[in-house]
Amino acid sequence: MAEAQTTRRYDLEERTFKFAQRVIGFVNKLPKSLTNMEMGRQLVKAAGSVGANYIEANESLSRKDFVMRIKICRKEAKESCYWLRLVNCNKELGKEQASLIQESSELMKIFGAILQKSI
């Protein structure tokens, strides 16, 4: 049982890492404009923070610290979704934008479920 939880934890670490990588690739392909540059910067920060805080949660020293980090993961996934919806992309990037919005929504739900089980 403990091995299954460890595997799932690292699968989520990998999933959040891949999400951040995909966001970086997406932002690099966005049309260059002042607003996209600023929103892209915010998006990359939020997307990277999801995984970074999940790693911190896995290394937490207390249940309270774990819960706080998971709340931050959920918040950053939600913020990522917000910035993804705001960026102005061309039609070629529209499918990737929708896919990333879907992934950020799924991550929000996953972290919400973890939070519910942890409280």
Secondary structure, DSSP 8 states (H G I E B T S, - for coil): -HHHHHHHHHHHHHHHHHHHHHHHHHHHHS---HHHHHHHHHHHHHHHHHHHHHHHHHT-SSHHHHHHHHHHHHHHHHHHHHHHHHS---HHHHHHHHHHHHHHHHHHHHHHHHHHHH-
